Amino acid sequence: LHLLSRRQRQMCIRDSVQGGASLSADGQTLYIVADAATPSTVYALSTSNGSTVWSYPLDAHCNSVPAVDNLGQVHVATETGHYVVLSPDGKPVYDEQIADMFEGSVSISEWGYSYVLGKDASAGKLKVYAVALPGVNSAAASAWSQYGRNARHINYQQ
């Protein structure tokens, strides 16, 4: 994406991102999941010029809006049940299959637990999965750190 003009990047991103975006605490980085192709790719884009800071290919399709925690880590969940956490520089910190399939976006609570809706095929039910990772005690102090702006998904921007 970084070799394209600003207009071309806007068209490329618009055509490949069906979910939403999240913002780093300092407002310098926008996180998206390009999900038009499988497997999906997580992108970190500079808010100052739109260039790609880093990208990380996932194992499968992902409908998840990235969520950013207090450490600046990016959380997503894939359709193969993988819960993936990337460092602020795009390196994998955590990648574990904890469900058969995830449906929706990760929500980071005010006490640091992350929640996401997943499918347990053996039980034939949807379940809410909770993930607690060392050092994570909240979402990022950002204007828009996750789907719906915050853990309550109120979609209200100050």
Secondary structure, DSSP 8 states (H G I E B T S, - for coil): -TTS-HHHHHHHHHHH--S-EEE-TTS-EEEEEE-SSSS-EEEEEETTT--EEEEEE-SS------EEBTTS-EEEE-TTSEEEEE-TTS-EEEEEE-SSEE-S--EE-TTS-EEEEEEETTTTEEEEEEE--TT--SB-SSTT-STTSSTT------
